[in-house]
Amino acid sequence: MQFLMLVCDDPTAEPFDPARNNIEEWVEQADAAGTRALGDRLAAAGEARTVRVRGGRTTVTDGPFAEFSEMIAGFDILICDTLDEAVELAAKHPMARFGQLEVRPFYSWS
């Protein structure tokens, strides 16, 4: 199964400590185990555009749709047998300490 893991900032998390940032190790281990298909950091939320079509009219707004303190900072696509396995993998990611992670299964079309 594939899961989307959203990597988010969280102002209530412990302060970021570069000495404890083991992201390279986490990526290497997940890639070697075949449990990570893709992942990357995202540009700042201020560079986003929100697109809506209402009544046939397209509107584009600079920035994210809403003001949140927990902004999406990156993503990973995980390949795990179960949601519990994906959560276990996410718990090892450094942003589980310094931010927050949302793990969500891809929608099944069958």
C-alpha positions in Angstrom: 0.0 0.0 0.0 1.1 3.6 -0.6 0.8 6.3 2.0 1.3 10.0 1.8 3.2 11.4 4.7 2.9 15.2 5.0 5.7 16.8 6.9 4.5 19.9 8.8 5.8 22.6 11.0 4.4 22.7 14.5 5.1 25.7 16.8 4.3 23.5 19.9 7.0 20.9 19.1 10.5 20.9 20.6 12.9 23.4 19.1 14.7 22.3 16.0 18.2 21.0 16.9 20.5 20.5 13.9 22.6 18.1 15.9 19.6 15.7 16.3 18.4 16.1 12.7 18.9 12.6 11.4 17.0 13.1 8.2 19.8 11.7 5.9 19.9 8.5 8.0 16.1 8.2 7.9 16.0 8.6 4.1 18.9 6.1 3.6 17.2 3.5 5.8 13.8 3.9 4.3 15.2 3.9 0.7 17.3 0.8 1.5 14.2 -1.0 3.0 12.1 -0.1 0.0 9.6 1.7 2.2 10.0 5.2 0.6 9.2 5.9 -3.0 9.7 9.6 -3.2 10.0 12.6 -0.9 11.2 16.2 -0.8 11.0 19.5 0.9 8.6 22.2 -0.4 9.2 25.8 -1.0 7.9 28.3 1.6 4.1 28.5 1.9 4.3 32.2 0.7 5.3 30.8 -2.7 2.1 28.8 -3.0 -0.9 29.7 -5.1 -4.5 28.6 -4.2 -6.6 27.8 -7.3 -10.4 27.7 -7.3 -13.0 27.5 -10.1 -16.4 28.7 -9.1 -19.2 29.2 -11.6 -16.7 28.7 -14.4 -14.5 31.5 -13.1 -10.9 30.8 -12.0 -9.5 32.7 -9.1 -5.9 32.4 -7.9 -4.8 33.6 -4.5 -1.2 34.1 -3.4 -0.2 31.8 -0.6 -2.0 29.0 1.1 -5.8 28.8 1.4 -5.8 29.5 5.1 -3.5 30.8 7.8 -2.2 28.0 9.8 0.7 27.7 12.2 1.3 24.1 11.0 2.4 24.6 7.4 3.3 21.7 5.1 7.1 21.7 4.7 7.5 18.5 2.7 6.2 15.1 1.8 7.1 11.5 1.4 5.4 8.6 -0.3 5.7 5.5 1.8 5.3 1.9 0.7 4.2 -0.2 3.7 1.9 -3.2 4.2 -0.3 -1.5 6.8 -1.1 1.9 8.2 0.5 0.8 11.5 3.8 0.1 9.7 3.6 3.5 8.0 3.1 5.1 11.3 6.0 3.3 12.8 8.2 4.5 10.0 7.0 8.0 10.4 7.7 8.0 14.1 11.4 7.5 13.3 11.4 10.7 11.1 13.1 13.7 12.8 10.1 15.9 12.1 8.1 13.6 14.4 10.0 15.5 17.1 10.5 18.9 15.6 7.1 19.2 13.8 4.3 16.8 13.0 3.6 14.2 10.4 0.3 13.2 8.9 0.2 9.7 7.4 -2.7 9.0 5.1 -3.4 6.0 2.8 -3.9 6.6 -0.9 -7.5 6.2 -2.0 -8.3 2.7 -3.3 -10.1 2.8 -6.6 -11.0 -0.8 -6.5 
